[in-house]
C-alpha cells in the first residue's frame, strides 16, 4: 500500500511540489544565515592600500555591480564589491586606509579613508 493511496494525481503532485518548495526555502535560509554569521564572526582589518582598478559589471538590463581592486603594501590585491556611492567617491590611484572584513571565502568592504 502506498502512502499516496486514495489521493488524486493532482493532490500527489501538489504534495510533492510543496515538499520540494519547502526544502528550497530551508536551503536558502541556511545559506543566508551562514553568510550573516561569516560577516559577524570576522573582525575588521585595516591596512594601507592603493586603488588599482574600478570595474562596473552589468547584471541584467537595469542593474550593475561595482567592484574596486586594492593593492596592499606587500603587493597582494583584493577586489571588493561596493555600493554606487562608494564607487563614485573612490578614484583610480587613490591611496589610504582600507577597512574590510575577511572570513574564509567571504570578503566585505567596510570603508576607505583617502589620504590627501
N, C-alpha and C positions, 0 to 999 in steps of 0.2 A: 504494500500500500504506500502510495506517495504522500508526502506532506502537503501536496497541492491538490489531492483528490477532492472533488466536489467544487473546485473553483473553475471559473471560466478562463479561457485563454487570455482575455483582457485583464482579468484580475491577477493572473500569474505574471503577465508582462509588467503590470503596474507594480507588483511586489518586488520583482527583480530590479526594475528601474529605480524604485525607491531605495533599495539596498545599495545599489551602485552609487546613487546620488549621495547617500549618507556617508559612504566611505570616502568619496571625493571631498566632501566638506570637512570631514575629520582630518584628512591628509593636508588640506590647505591650512587649516587651523594649526596643526602641529608645525608646519613649515614656518608660518608667521611667528609663532612663539619661539622657535629656535633662533630666528633672525633677531628678534627682540632681545632674547637672552644673550646672544653673542654681543650685541651692542652694549647692553647694560653691564656685562661682566668684564668688558675690556676697559682699560684705563686710558686716559688721554695721554698722547705723546706729543711733544713739541720739539721741533728741530728747525734749524735754518735751512731754507730751500730756495731754489730759483725756478721760475716758471719756464718750461722748455717747450710746451705746446698747448694749444687750445683747439678743441675739436667739437663741432656740432654734428651729432648723429641723428639723421631723420628716422623717426619711428612712426610710420604710418603717414597719413595725409596731413594731419594737423598737429602733430606733437614732435618735439625734439628732445634729445638728451644732450646735456652739456658736460664735457669732460675737460679737465685740466691736468696736465702731467707736470710733476715737480721733480727736480733733481736735487739730491742732498749732497752735502759736502764730500761724502765718501764716494760719490759717483752713482749711487743707486737711484733708480727712478720709481715713482709710484704715480698711478693715474687715478683720479677721483671723479666721480660723477657729482656735479654741483648744481645748484639752482640757478636760474637765469640771472637773477640779480647779482649773485656771486660771480658768475661768469662775466658779466658786463663790467664789474669793477676791478677785475684782475687782468692784466695785460701780459703779453709775451715779454720775457726778460725781467719781470718784476722779481725782486728778492725780498725776503722777510722771514718771519717766523710762522711756520705751518703747524697747526694743531689738528690732530686726527686721532682716530681710534682704529686699532687693528686687532683682530682676533681670528686666527685661522684664515679662512678664505674670505672673511668679511673685512672691508676697508671703508671707513666712514670719514668724510671731510667734516671738520668742525669749523675752522676759521683760518684766515691768512691775514697777518698783520704786516703790511708792506713797510719796508724801510725807505726813508726819504733819502 
